[in-house]
Amino acid sequence: MLERLEQALWLEWSGLPAALNAVRANGWLVFRKLVELDCAAHRRPEPVEVTLSELAERCGLEADAAARVIEALRKKKYLRCYLPEHPDEPALIEIRTPLPTPLQPAEVARRIPLPTLRDPAFYRYARAEAEPAADERRVQDAVDLYLNHLSQKMNPSILEQIEIAARRFPEEALRLAIERAARHEIRSMGWVLKELIRDHEKRKPKP
């Protein structure tokens, strides 16, 4: 984890803290906590599963304030996310790559005072993660399932939710959840994600 956090330190010199705070008050505070959670859980950037209540508490904020920050950062293309209606239910939040920063990684590398961070090739979030062909197929299959079973309505927010679901959960589980929604005449991808998260939690080994 410490090595991954170090690979994300370049963001502090990239102009991103001021840029995120300009988008929304406490933007950098919330984003920095998401970076820490991602680095703690994942070798490479992946969606973070956390309740808004927990995230807000760890940032010293109210849950609705944290939700407003996340939604503002999503609109500015810093994050992808699924936010549930209740703050005690798990959300899925993903930091986009390559992350748009005011200063490019190469420029940060020239001015950063840490010798261990002079090579931008090691910067976390600086590059788009190469997606295997299998992942691209899974996303397209998930889009087709949604369009064929739930709705022809599509917008960037719905597409983000489909992408997160396709990469986070097994194909069969996603298919069953979408078909279950269709049987109940539920047209919401958010409902599908809520069901997927709940089913995943049930299958976790008991401590």
N, C-alpha and C positions, 0 to 999 in steps of 0.2 A: 504493500500500500504506500509506504513512504516514497519508494521510487516513482510510483505513478503520480503521487502528489507533486513531486519535484518536477516531473515532466509537464505539469500544468502550471507551474509557477510563472512561466513566461507571460501568462495572461495579465499578471499584475503590472507589467511594464508595457503592455500593448495598447494602453488607452481604453481598454474595455471597462474598467471600474467606473470611470466618469461617464462613458457612453451608456452603460446600463442604468446608472442612477439618473441620467437625463431622460431615459425612457419612463422610469417610474421610481419614486423614492424607495430606497432599500433594494433596488434591482441587483446591485452587486452583492449585497449581503445574502440574498436568497440564492442567487446563481452560484456564489462561492460554496455554499453549503451543498448544493446539488453536485458540484464538482467533487467535493469531499466524499459524498455518498457513492458516487459513481466509481471513484478511484478505490474506495474501500471494497467494493463488491465485484468489480469487473476488470479483467486484464485489458480489454479494449472498450471504448465507449459503447454503452448499452443503456436501455431505459432503466431508470431508477424507480423502484416500487416503494412508495412511502405515503403515509396518510398526510393530509394537509395539516392536521392537528399536530402531528409530531414535527413536521418540517417547520411549522410556525413557532412551536415551542423552542426548538433548537436555534431559531433565529431571533427570539425575543419579540415575536409579532403575534397578532391575532390571526386566526385561520383565514378569515375573509380578506385580510390585508395581503397575506401570502398568496392567496388565490388570484387577487388582482394583479400582483406582480408577475406571477407566472403567465397569466393570460396576456399581459402587455408584452412580455418577452416573446411569447409565442407569435403574436401578431407581427413582431419585428424580425421573425425568422431566426431567433436565437435558440428556440426550443421547439420540440414536438411534445404533445402531451394529451393525456386523457385525464380529465378532472371529474370525479364523481360528484353527485349532488351533496352528499354528507361528508363533512371534513374528517370523520373517523373511518371512512372507507378508503382503501388503498387507491392512490393515484399512480399513473405511469408517466414519467417525465424523462425525456431524452434530450441531451445537448446535441445540437446539430453540428455536423462536420462537413466541410471545413467551416470553422466558426468565423463569422465576419468580425474583424477587429480593426480599429482605426489605423494601427500600424501593422504592416505585414510582418510575418515571422522573421524574414531575413533582416528587416530593419531592427526588430527587437533584439535579435542575436548580436547585432553590432553595438548596441548601446547597453545591453543588460550587464550588471556588475558581477554576475556569478559566472566564474570560468566554466562550471559544469553545464551551463545552459547556453553555450556559444554555438551549438549545432542545432539549427531549427528542424533537422530531420527527426529529432527525438521529441519534438513538442507534441503533447497530447492535444487533440482537437484541431490541430493546424491543417491536417490533410483529410480529404474524404476517404473513409475506410472503403477499400475495394470490396465490393459485394460479390460473393460467388454467384455463378449463374443460377445455382439452386435457390438462393435467397431471392433473386429477381423473379424466378418462376413462382415462388411461394407468394410473393406480394401480388403478382398478376392473377394467380389463382384465387387469392382472397378477394381481390377487386371484383373478379367475375362472380364469385359466390354472392357478394353483397348486391351487385347489380341484378343478378338473376333471381335472388330470393327475397331481398329486403326492399330495395328502392332504386329508382333511376336517379335519385337526387345525389349529386356529388359536388363537393366543394373542398377547399384545401384542408379544413379542419377534419372532415370525414376521412379524406385520404390519409392524413397523418395517423388517425386512429387505426385505420386498416393496416398501414405499414407497421405500426407498433405491434398490433396483434399478430400479424404474420411472422414477425421476427422473434416474438416473445414466447408464443405458445405453439404446441404441436399442431400440425395441419389437421389431423382428425378432430382434435378438440375444437378448433376454430370452425370446422365444417358443421359439427354437431350443434354448436352454440348458435350459429347462423340459422340452421334449419329449425332449431327450437324456437328462435325468435319469429321465424316465418309462420310456424304453426300457430303461434299465439297472436299473429298479426301485429307484431311489434316491429317497427321500421327503424329502430335506433341502433346505430353501431355502438353507441355508449352503453346501451343495455347489454349488448354482446360482450363487450370488454368487462363489464361488471360481473357477468356470469363466468367468464373465463378466469378472472382473478379469484372469485369465490371457489370455483372448482379446484383451482391450483392450490389454494390455501387448505382445502380439505385433504388433499393428497400429501401435504407436507408431513414428514415424520413428527410424531409428538415428542417434545423434549423430555 
